[in-house]
Amino acid sequence: MPSPHPQSASACGMAGFPVLARLVSAGFGLAVLALILTLAVGFGLVQLPPGPGVGEALLVGAQVVCSAAILWVFLGLRRGIRRGQQIDVQLRHLSEALREQAERARAADRLKSSFLAQMSHELRTPLNSILGFTGVLLQGLPGPLNPEQRKQLELVRSSARHLLSLINDLLDLAKIEAGELRLACHSYDLRTLLDRVLATVRLQAEAKGLPMRASIDPAVGLATGDARRVEQVLLNLLSNAIQFTERDELELSVSLSDGGRRVRFQVRDTGIGIRAEDQHFLFRPFQQLETERLRLQEGTGLGLAICKHLTGLMGGEIQVASQPNLGSTFTLELPLHCESFRRAAALASGATPDI
């Protein structure tokens, strides 16, 4: 059984080594001194005529002292070896305890991810039913609706969509952490994807009275990769820009880089901006910046964390440049073709992308 306090035990063992080292050093010093004395006395006796005297007594005494010092050193070394063996056992116990704790943590993380995935699936099914039936009612198929009924049903549909979005984020995060997220690798028209994204976010921007500009390089066209995940990341970045901008305009620019092997997306806004010391929190899950205006916004802090993970799986990078009250620019770079990120995706997720 490992010690209940293995770190304390090993620390106590380590603390005894300096004292033991000093004792062994003193023993060596004494042994060297006695050896020198013995040699000196012996050399002196060689120069004197034979016969009993004080010199012989000094020689015997020096030999005794030398033998005692050597014995002291031997005992000290033996004690040090025993102490080292004890500390080795303590360190092995500590290593086993840490290994067990790490395994328990991994098991708990797998259980959490499995629970999130299962619960997210169980919650999505009834939510999709709610959205479906709400859409049927709003179309007036069962009968006409009065203005108040329509207003309440719109609230139900809006809330259900918001909850479904949060559940999808949780499911994505659980899959990413469990290494179960698979990326597709299919040919798609990037310009068509951008038109679809812009059509979606323009409605949100117009609802806040924000003009939106798009600048797309004419060379942007066909690409290969996971179009759904690319669209997910872009929608998240643009939705965040709209959410935290109250005036002026938004801009999406798309161009090719690295000799046409990569595509660069830049989302610029004139929103509240982000302080430099807060920017490293942006891509952490469940992290939201603590400012008065941000606390009024909805969200769980998962969107940018998922964007960061997905971008890494696709072999890309995402960066932010921002100043308070001046706005932010998020730059996303991705390989134009999935052959370039297949290895990065496999290494990051532990899985081979679907081809």
C-alpha positions as CSV (number, residue, x, y, z in Angstrom):
1,M,0.0,0.0,0.0
2,P,1.4,3.5,-0.8
3,S,2.0,5.8,2.0
4,P,-1.0,8.1,2.7
5,H,1.4,11.0,2.4
6,P,4.0,9.8,-0.1
7,Q,5.3,13.3,-0.9
8,S,5.9,14.1,2.8
9,A,7.6,10.8,3.3
10,S,10.0,11.2,0.4
11,A,10.6,14.8,1.4
12,C,11.6,13.7,4.9
13,G,13.9,11.0,3.4
14,M,15.5,13.6,1.1
15,A,16.0,16.0,4.1
16,G,18.3,13.4,5.8
17,F,20.8,13.3,2.9
18,P,22.6,16.6,3.5
19,V,23.4,15.5,7.1
20,L,24.5,12.1,6.0
21,A,26.7,13.6,3.3
22,R,28.4,15.9,5.8
23,L,29.1,12.9,8.1
24,V,30.6,10.9,5.2
25,S,32.7,13.9,4.1
26,A,34.0,14.4,7.6
27,G,34.9,10.7,7.8
28,F,36.8,10.8,4.5
29,G,38.6,13.9,5.7
30,L,39.6,12.2,9.0
31,A,40.7,9.1,7.1
32,V,42.9,11.2,4.7
33,L,44.4,13.1,7.7
34,A,45.1,9.9,9.6
35,L,46.6,8.4,6.4
36,I,48.9,11.4,6.0
37,L,49.9,11.2,9.7
38,T,50.6,7.5,9.3
39,L,52.8,8.1,6.3
40,A,54.6,11.0,8.0
41,V,55.3,9.0,11.1
42,G,56.4,6.0,9.1
43,F,58.7,8.1,7.0
44,G,60.1,9.6,10.2
45,L,60.7,6.2,11.7
46,V,62.6,5.1,8.6
47,Q,65.0,7.9,9.1
48,L,65.6,7.0,12.7
49,P,67.8,4.1,14.1
50,P,65.7,1.1,15.1
51,G,64.4,0.8,18.6
52,P,61.3,1.4,20.7
53,G,60.2,4.9,21.1
54,V,57.5,7.5,20.8
55,G,57.5,7.3,17.0
56,E,56.3,3.7,17.0
57,A,53.5,4.7,19.4
58,L,52.5,7.5,17.1
59,L,52.5,5.1,14.2
60,V,50.2,2.7,15.9
61,G,47.9,5.5,17.0
62,A,47.8,6.9,13.5
63,Q,46.9,3.4,12.2
64,V,44.1,3.1,14.7
65,V,42.7,6.5,13.8
66,C,43.0,5.6,10.1
67,S,41.1,2.3,10.6
68,A,38.4,4.0,12.7
69,A,37.9,6.7,10.1
70,I,37.6,4.1,7.4
71,L,35.1,2.2,9.5
72,W,33.2,5.4,10.0
73,V,33.1,6.0,6.3
74,F,32.0,2.4,5.6
75,L,29.2,2.6,8.2
76,G,28.1,6.0,6.7
77,L,28.0,4.6,3.2
78,R,26.0,1.6,4.3
79,R,23.5,3.8,6.1
80,G,23.3,6.0,3.0
81,I,22.6,2.9,0.8
82,R,19.8,1.8,3.2
83,R,18.4,5.3,3.2
84,G,18.5,5.4,-0.6
85,Q,16.7,2.1,-0.8
86,Q,14.0,3.4,1.5
87,I,13.5,6.5,-0.6
88,D,13.4,4.4,-3.7
89,V,10.6,2.4,-2.3
90,Q,8.8,5.6,-1.3
91,L,9.2,7.0,-4.7
92,R,7.9,3.8,-6.3
93,H,4.8,4.1,-4.0
94,L,4.4,7.7,-5.0
95,S,4.7,6.9,-8.7
96,E,2.0,4.2,-8.3
97,A,-0.3,6.5,-6.4
98,L,0.1,9.2,-9.1
99,R,-0.5,6.7,-11.8
100,E,-3.7,5.5,-10.1
101,Q,-4.9,9.1,-9.7
102,A,-4.2,9.8,-13.4
103,E,-6.1,6.7,-14.4
104,R,-9.0,7.7,-12.2
105,A,-9.0,11.2,-13.7
106,R,-9.0,9.7,-17.3
107,A,-11.8,7.4,-16.4
108,A,-13.8,10.2,-14.9
109,D,-13.2,12.3,-18.0
110,R,-14.3,9.5,-20.3
111,L,-17.4,9.0,-18.1
112,K,-18.2,12.7,-18.3
113,S,-17.8,12.8,-22.1
114,S,-19.9,9.7,-22.5
115,F,-22.6,11.2,-20.2
116,L,-22.6,14.5,-22.1
117,A,-22.8,12.7,-25.5
118,Q,-25.7,10.4,-24.3
119,M,-27.7,13.2,-22.6
120,S,-27.2,15.5,-25.5
121,H,-28.6,12.9,-27.9
122,E,-31.5,12.2,-25.5
123,L,-32.3,16.0,-25.3
124,R,-31.9,16.7,-29.0
125,T,-34.6,14.2,-30.0
126,P,-37.5,15.9,-28.1
127,L,-36.2,19.4,-29.0
128,N,-36.3,18.5,-32.7
129,S,-39.9,17.3,-32.2
130,I,-40.8,20.6,-30.5
131,L,-39.3,22.6,-33.4
132,G,-41.1,20.4,-35.9
133,F,-44.5,20.8,-34.3
134,T,-44.0,24.5,-33.7
135,G,-43.2,25.0,-37.4
136,V,-46.4,23.1,-38.3
137,L,-48.4,25.4,-36.0
138,L,-46.8,28.5,-37.4
139,Q,-47.6,27.5,-40.9
140,G,-51.2,27.4,-39.9
141,L,-51.8,23.9,-41.0
142,P,-54.0,22.9,-38.0
143,G,-55.8,26.3,-38.3
144,P,-55.3,30.0,-38.3
145,L,-53.4,31.7,-35.4
146,N,-54.2,35.0,-33.8
147,P,-51.3,37.5,-33.3
148,E,-50.7,36.6,-29.6
149,Q,-50.6,32.9,-30.4
150,R,-48.1,33.4,-33.2
151,K,-45.9,35.6,-30.9
152,Q,-45.8,32.9,-28.2
153,L,-45.0,30.2,-30.7
154,E,-42.2,32.3,-32.1
155,L,-40.8,32.5,-28.6
156,V,-41.1,28.8,-28.2
157,R,-39.2,28.2,-31.5
158,S,-36.5,30.7,-30.7
159,S,-35.9,29.2,-27.2
160,A,-35.8,25.7,-28.6
161,R,-33.3,26.6,-31.3
162,H,-31.1,28.3,-28.7
163,L,-31.2,25.3,-26.4
164,L,-30.5,23.0,-29.4
165,S,-27.5,25.1,-30.3
166,L,-26.1,24.8,-26.7
167,I,-26.7,21.0,-26.7
168,N,-24.9,20.7,-30.1
169,D,-22.0,22.6,-28.6
170,L,-21.8,20.2,-25.6
171,L,-22.0,17.2,-27.9
172,D,-19.2,18.5,-30.1
173,L,-17.0,19.3,-27.1
174,A,-17.6,15.8,-25.6
175,K,-16.7,14.2,-28.9
176,I,-13.5,16.3,-29.3
177,E,-12.4,15.6,-25.7
178,A,-13.1,11.9,-26.2
179,G,-11.2,11.9,-29.5
180,E,-14.3,10.6,-31.3
181,L,-14.9,13.6,-33.7
182,R,-14.4,12.5,-37.3
183,L,-13.7,15.0,-40.1
184,A,-15.0,14.5,-43.6
185,C,-12.9,15.1,-46.7
186,H,-15.2,15.9,-49.6
187,S,-15.0,18.4,-52.5
188,Y,-17.3,21.5,-52.0
189,D,-17.7,24.9,-53.5
190,L,-16.2,27.4,-50.9
191,R,-17.9,30.4,-52.6
192,T,-21.3,28.7,-52.3
193,L,-20.6,28.0,-48.7
194,L,-19.7,31.6,-48.1
195,D,-22.9,32.8,-49.8
196,R,-24.9,30.6,-47.5
197,V,-23.1,31.8,-44.4
198,L,-23.5,35.4,-45.4
199,A,-27.2,35.0,-46.1
200,T,-27.6,33.6,-42.6
201,V,-25.7,36.2,-40.6
202,R,-27.0,39.1,-42.6
203,L,-30.4,38.6,-41.1
204,Q,-28.9,38.8,-37.6
205,A,-26.9,42.0,-38.6
206,E,-29.9,43.6,-40.2
207,A,-31.9,43.0,-37.0
208,K,-29.4,45.2,-35.1
209,G,-29.1,47.7,-37.9
210,L,-25.5,46.7,-38.7
211,P,-24.2,46.9,-42.3
212,M,-22.1,44.0,-43.4
213,R,-19.4,43.9,-46.1
214,A,-17.8,40.9,-47.7
215,S,-14.6,40.9,-49.8
216,I,-13.9,37.6,-51.4
217,D,-10.9,36.9,-53.6
218,P,-12.1,35.8,-57.2
219,A,-9.6,32.9,-57.0
220,V,-11.6,31.4,-54.2
221,G,-13.6,28.4,-55.6
222,L,-13.5,24.7,-55.1
223,A,-12.0,23.2,-51.9
224,T,-11.9,19.8,-50.2
225,G,-12.5,19.2,-46.6
226,D,-15.3,19.1,-44.0
227,A,-17.6,21.8,-45.3
228,R,-20.0,21.6,-42.4
229,R,-17.2,22.2,-39.9
230,V,-15.8,25.1,-41.9
231,E,-19.3,26.6,-42.0
232,Q,-19.8,26.0,-38.3
233,V,-16.6,27.9,-37.4
234,L,-17.4,30.9,-39.7
235,L,-21.0,31.1,-38.4
236,N,-19.7,31.2,-34.8
237,L,-17.1,33.9,-35.5
238,L,-19.6,36.1,-37.4
239,S,-22.3,35.6,-34.9
240,N,-20.0,36.6,-32.1
241,A,-19.0,39.7,-34.1
242,I,-22.6,40.7,-34.5
243,Q,-23.4,39.9,-30.8
244,F,-20.8,42.2,-29.4
245,T,-21.1,45.1,-32.0
246,E,-23.6,47.9,-31.5
247,R,-22.5,50.4,-34.2
248,D,-20.6,50.9,-37.5
249,E,-20.1,47.8,-39.6
250,L,-18.8,44.2,-39.9
251,E,-16.5,42.8,-42.6
252,L,-15.6,39.3,-43.8
253,S,-12.6,39.1,-46.1
254,V,-11.5,35.8,-47.8
255,S,-8.3,35.3,-49.7
256,L,-5.8,32.6,-50.6
257,S,-2.4,32.5,-49.0
258,D,0.7,30.3,-49.0
259,G,0.8,30.2,-52.7
260,G,-2.8,29.1,-53.0
261,R,-2.4,26.2,-50.6
262,R,-4.3,27.8,-47.8
263,V,-7.4,30.1,-47.4
264,R,-7.5,33.0,-45.0
265,F,-10.8,34.3,-43.5
266,Q,-10.8,37.5,-41.5
267,V,-13.8,38.7,-39.5
268,R,-13.5,42.4,-38.4
269,D,-15.9,44.1,-36.1
270,T,-16.1,47.5,-34.4
271,G,-17.4,46.1,-31.1
272,I,-16.3,46.4,-27.5
273,G,-12.9,44.8,-28.1
274,I,-10.9,42.6,-25.7
275,R,-8.0,43.6,-23.4
276,A,-4.7,41.9,-24.1
277,E,-4.6,40.2,-20.7
278,D,-8.0,38.6,-21.3
279,Q,-7.4,37.3,-24.8
280,H,-5.8,34.0,-23.6
281,F,-9.2,33.1,-22.0
282,L,-11.1,33.4,-25.2
283,F,-10.5,29.8,-26.5
284,R,-11.0,28.0,-23.2
285,P,-14.2,26.1,-22.7
286,F,-16.8,27.6,-20.3
287,Q,-14.8,30.8,-20.0
288,Q,-16.5,34.2,-20.5
289,L,-14.8,37.5,-19.9
290,E,-16.1,39.3,-16.8
291,T,-17.3,42.7,-18.0
292,E,-20.6,44.3,-17.4
293,R,-21.6,44.3,-21.0
294,L,-20.5,40.7,-21.6
295,R,-22.5,39.4,-18.6
296,L,-25.6,40.7,-20.4
297,Q,-25.0,38.4,-23.3
298,E,-26.2,34.8,-23.7
299,G,-23.8,31.9,-24.1
300,T,-21.8,29.2,-22.3
301,G,-18.4,30.1,-23.5
302,L,-18.1,27.0,-25.7
303,G,-18.3,28.5,-29.2
304,L,-14.7,29.8,-29.5
305,A,-13.3,26.8,-27.7
306,I,-14.9,24.5,-30.2
307,C,-13.7,26.7,-33.1
308,K,-10.2,26.4,-31.8
309,H,-10.4,22.6,-31.5
310,L,-12.0,22.2,-35.0
311,T,-9.4,24.5,-36.6
312,G,-6.6,22.5,-35.1
313,L,-8.2,19.2,-36.3
314,M,-8.4,20.7,-39.8
315,G,-4.7,21.6,-39.7
316,G,-5.4,25.4,-39.4
317,E,-4.8,28.3,-37.0
318,I,-7.1,30.9,-35.5
319,Q,-5.8,34.1,-34.0
320,V,-7.3,37.3,-32.6
321,A,-6.1,40.9,-32.6
322,S,-8.1,43.3,-30.5
323,Q,-8.2,46.6,-28.6
324,P,-10.8,47.7,-26.1
325,N,-13.5,49.9,-27.6
326,L,-11.9,49.6,-31.1
327,G,-13.1,46.2,-32.1
328,S,-11.5,42.8,-32.9
329,T,-10.2,40.9,-35.9
330,F,-10.3,37.1,-35.9
331,T,-8.1,35.5,-38.5
332,L,-8.8,31.9,-39.5
333,E,-6.4,30.0,-41.8
334,L,-7.2,26.6,-43.2
335,P,-5.7,24.3,-45.8
336,L,-7.6,24.6,-49.1
337,H,-7.5,20.8,-49.5
338,C,-7.9,18.2,-46.9
339,E,-4.9,16.2,-48.0
340,S,-2.9,18.9,-46.2
341,F,-4.6,18.4,-42.9
342,R,-5.3,14.7,-42.8
343,R,-2.2,14.0,-40.7
344,A,-2.8,16.9,-38.4
345,A,-6.4,15.7,-37.8
346,A,-5.3,12.2,-37.1
347,L,-2.7,13.3,-34.6
348,A,-5.0,15.7,-32.8
349,S,-8.0,13.5,-32.6
350,G,-6.5,10.0,-32.5
351,A,-8.7,9.1,-35.4
352,T,-8.5,8.9,-39.2
353,P,-10.7,11.4,-41.1
354,D,-13.4,9.9,-43.2
355,I,-12.5,10.0,-46.9
